[in-house]
């Protein structure tokens, strides 16, 4: 029973990792909290549902969510953050403006959906169950964990093995100095926001498939979870966010399975408090929070 819950927690944690990595990626490069991230996550689920409801393949729905959420995230960056960079009031101003952007997006989705709870058609994904070593796993869970692992690995390679990743790290370390080597910080910010939105969009699709429940406010609890995860992992640490997301998923499934439901969030936040007492900067955090990290 415990092994089954740990397996379920790893699968859920993989989806949390996708969402949290997009959140921490923006913080890592700009040191700001994009609180519209949860609303973009919601849009990803709705876009995919709409594509599938037209009779088109799920894969096309996922690709549509990646594009739409990536572009929407870029729009949020342009409207909410690009002007604040010029005034130097990024930290507090970004929080207020991103909250406003998130509320606008949620209101639009609420109106378009008429506040209904939507569900993917039953035949969207085949219902198959596999058993091994006494554990049960569905085809959908395998698909979820495969998507999460593939995208997390792709993000690591992009950030730490490509010239684009070197440009991101250069802008993170010193924006003004990066312009001296022909790097355009504004273009880099827009590209990072596209990646962040794309990850949120895929996470929204996977959550919509897993729980068969899509509604306009579904991103809000996940935004809170992502905030806990990036603090636990260490602000700006990609490796920390990944490991913290997996630990968070396992802790959540175990508490739901073996403790009264009302204690789940209490136990999780108590564990966060105790960990931060020992590691104030998170599991992989450093005193100078904000720089993109993953291999150190």
N, C-alpha and C positions, 0 to 999 in steps of 0.2 A: 504493500500500500504506500509506504513512504517512497520507495523507488519510483512508483508510478507518478506520484505527485512531484517528485524532483524532475522527472522527465517532462511533465506538463509545464513545470516552472521554467525549464530551459527553453521550451518552445515559446512561451509567453514572453520570457525575457529577451528572446531574439527580436521580437516585434518591438518591445520597449527600446531595444538598442537602436533600431532604425529611427525611431522617433527622437530619442534623446541625442543621437549623434548629429542630426540636423540642427538641434537646439544648441548643442555645445560647439558645433562648427562655427556658427555665427558669433558666439561669445568668444571663441578662440581667436578670431581674426579682428573683431571690432570691440570686444569687451563690453557688449551690450546684451540685454535680454530681449529677444523677440517674442513678446507675449501674444503675437498673432499666429504663432506656430500651431497652436491647437485648432484654430479655425481653418487653417490650410489643410491640416490633417483631415478635418471633417469634409472639406471640399473634395479631397481625394476619394473618399468613400462614395460620395454622391455622384461624382463624375463616372466612376467605374460602374456603379449601379445603373446609371442612365444608359451607358453604352450597352451593357448586358441586357437591359430591358428592351432594347431595340432588336434583340436577337443576334447581336454580334458576339464574337468570342471574348472570353474573359481576358485573354492576353492583350487584346486590343484595348479593353477597358483599363488595364493596368498601365499600358503605354500612354493612353489618353490622360490618366491621372498624373503620370510623371510630367508630361508636358504642361498641362493646365496648372498644376500646383507649383511647378518650377517657375512658370511665367508669373503666376500670382505672387509668389514670394519675391520675385524681382520687382514687381509693381509696388509691393509693400516697402521694399528697400528704397525705391525711388521717391515715393510719397512721404514716407515717415522718417527715413534715416539720412538720405543723401544731403538734404538741406541742413540737417543738424550738424553734420560733420563740418560744414563751413562756419557755423557759429561757435563750435566747440562745446555745445551743450548736449552731448550724445547720451550720457548715462541716464539722467532723470528724464530728459525730454523724450528719449527713445522708449522708456517704459510707458509714459502717458500716451504717446502717439501710437505705439503698437497695440496697447489696450483698445484704443479707439478703432484702429483698423480691424482688430479681431471682432469687435462688436458689430461693425458694419458688415463684415463678411458673414457672421452668424445670422444677422438680421435678413440679409439677402437670401441665404440658404433656407431660413425659416419660412420666408414668404413663398419661395419657389416650391417648397415641399408641403406647404400648408400645415406645418407642424406635425406631419405624420411620421410614424416610425416605419421605415422602409426595410424590406428584406430582399436579398438576392433570390431569384427563382430557385426552386429546389434542385433542378437539374444543372445548375451552374457548375457544380463541382461533383464528380462521382463520389458516392459514399462507399468507401472501402476501409476495412479494418484489418490491420496486420498484428500478429502476436509473435513475440520472441522473448525468450528468457523470462516468461511470466508477465511481460509488459505489453500493453496495448497502445497502438498508435494508428491514427487514421491517415489516409492519403492526403487529406487537407493539411494535417499537421506536418507531414513530410514536406509538402509544398511550401508551407510557411517557413519552416526551418531552413529549407533550401534557399528560398528567396532572401531571407535575412542574412544567412551566411555568405551568399554570393555578393550581396550589396555591401556588407560590412568589409569583406575582403577587397572588393573593388575600390572602396573608399580609402582603405589603408594604402593600396598600391598607388592610387591617384595622389594622395597627399605626400607619401614618402618615397616614391619611386619614379616620379615624372617631373618634367620641367614645370608643368603647371603647379604641382605641389610646391616646388621650390619658390615659385612666384608668390604663392599664398604665404609661405613662411617668411619670405622677405618682407612682404607688406605688413605681416603681423609684427615682425621685429622692429621695423622702422619704416613707416610709410614714406617719409620724405626722402630717405636715402634710397628707397627702392626706385624712385623716379629717376635717379641718376644712372641707373642701369637699364633704362628704357622700359620699365614696368609701369603700366597704367593702373594705379590703385582702384579707381572707380570701376574699371572693367573687371578687375579681380573680385571686387565686392559683389558685383552683379552675378558673376559666375558662381561664387560661393553660395549666394542666396538661391540661385536656381537649384544647385545640388541639395541644399537644405530643404527646399520645398518639395523636390522630387522624392527625397527619403520620407518626408512626412506623408506625401500622397500614397506611396506604396504601403506604409504602415496603416493608413486609414483603410485601404482596400482589404488588407489581411485581417484587420480587426472586424470589419464589416462581414467578411466571410466566416470568421470564426464564431462570432456571437449572433450572426443573422439579425442584427439590429443596427440600423443607421438612422440617426436623428441629428438635428441641427446643433445640439449641445454636447455631442459625444466626445469632442476634443478636450473639453475642460478638465475632466479628471486625469487624462493622459498628460496634459500640460503640467499639472501638479506632480504627477509621477516623474516626468522628465526633469523637473526642477530638483526633486529629491535625488534622482540618479546622478545628475551632473555635479551636485554638491558632494554626494557620497564618493563619486569617482575622482573628484578633483576638478575644479573649474578650468575648462580649456583642455583637459586631458582626454584624448580620443580613446586610448586604451582603458583609462579609468572608467569612462562612461560605458564602454562595452562590458567590462567585468561587473560593474555595479548594476547594470541592467539585468544581467543574468542572475546575480545574487538576489536582486529585488524580485524578479519573477519567481524564483524558487521560494523565497520567504513568503511571498504573497499566497502562492498556491498551498503551501504547508499550513499557514495560519487559517486560510479559508476551510481547508479539509479537516483540521483537528481542533479548531477553536471556534467559539461563537462568532458569527459574522460581524457583530458590532465591535469586536476587538481587533480586527485585521489592521485597520489604519493605525490604531493605537500602538500595536506591537511594532509595526514598521517604523513609525516616527520615533518610538522609544529606542529602537535599535540604531536609528540614524543619530539620535542624540548621544548615545553611549559611544558610538564609533568616533564622532566628532570630538568628544572629550579626549580621546586618545590620539586621534589624527585630525587636528583642527582644520587642515587644508584638504581633507579627503584622503582616500586610499592612495591615490597617485598624484595628489596636488602638491604644489610648492608654494612658497611664500609669494612669489610673483605670479599670481594667478592670471590666466588669460591667454598665454602663449599656447599655440597648438603643440601638443606633445603626444607621443605614442610609443616611442621606442626607448625612452630613457626611464 
